[in-house]
Amino acid sequence: MNRPECDNNKLYNPEFSKHGYIQVYTGNGKGKTTASLGLAMRALGRGWKVLIVMFTKGGNDYGELISFSQLSPDLKDKVKIIQAGLDRIVYSQNINETDKKIIEQGWQSAKSAIKNDEYQLIILDEANIAIDLKCIQLDDMIQTLKNKPEDMEIVLTGRNAKQEIIEIADLVSEINPIKHYWDKGIKARKGIEF
């Protein structure tokens, strides 16, 4: 198959490269966090300061945390990761007051970083879940996003993105499963799922 040549210089527009946008990765498929962390690595490679807030995720048994901890000192100084969750999966049936408190603390840290314009990229991993669980108020998130610094990029991941978030976002990707090996009984694997 013949593909047209791609001239990256035509795709890159310096006028828009300074502007930050709101991105949303949602849907029931696998890969939302993975996509956002790939974006984090790309931004770090370009010298950006990056904040990653992992809502509903605690503990240290995540491959991405291990990788980020082993970055070169120059890159490590440009990234901060906040875990705003206990070491377990949170659902509407098992959420408790401690979960809510930790998520709220993570959200307050994220809001402060947004307000103080401390980072060029902020990833709010599983923020859609935290909103869906009513641990982050939808109106608070919308107001924060609408008032973000103009050149800051913000990414929200997680299932069940609210329509109001989708409407103010500049990029929305819905990741839907077509086929998954979990349906065959294959459990989560180190290095692939965590």
Sequence and secondary structure as in RCSB ss.txt:
>XXXX:A:sequence
MNRPECDNNKLYNPEFSKHGYIQVYTGNGKGKTTASLGLAMRALGRGWKVLIVMFTKGGNDYGELISFSQLSPDL
KDKVKIIQAGLDRIVYSQNINETDKKIIEQGWQSAKSAIKNDEYQLIILDEANIAIDLKCIQLDDMIQTLKNKPE
DMEIVLTGRNAKQEIIEIADLVSEINPIKHYWDKGIKARKGIEF
>XXXX:A:secstr
       HHHH  HHHHT   EEEEESSSS HHHHHHHHHHHHHHTT  EEEEEET  SS  HHHHHHHTS HHH
HTTEEEEEES SS   TTT  HHHHHHHHHHHHHHHHHHHTT  SEEEEETHHHHHHTTSS HHHHHHHHHTS T
T EEEEESSS  HHHHHH SEEEE   S  GGGGT    TTTT 
